[in-house]
């Protein structure tokens, strides 16, 4: 990842040292963060640098993306909701915000 790319992605990786982020070694984490918090330019970067299969696999298996994000990408990639992990886990019971 070039320094320019790191500067682009830095706002969504506010809690880590972006210089230590290695996309190949931290691919699932990077994809999750960009899907969850990315701006349009971050998403364009992701779609150029990750395969559709890598993104689809992350959407299906992630326990870190929320349902709203998973729903958006399930529509985009035509993924059945039953295949997506975050739709299988229950919402927090008795939480007035859900």
Order of alpha helices (4+ residues) and beta strands (2+ residues): alpha-alpha-alpha-alpha-alpha-alpha
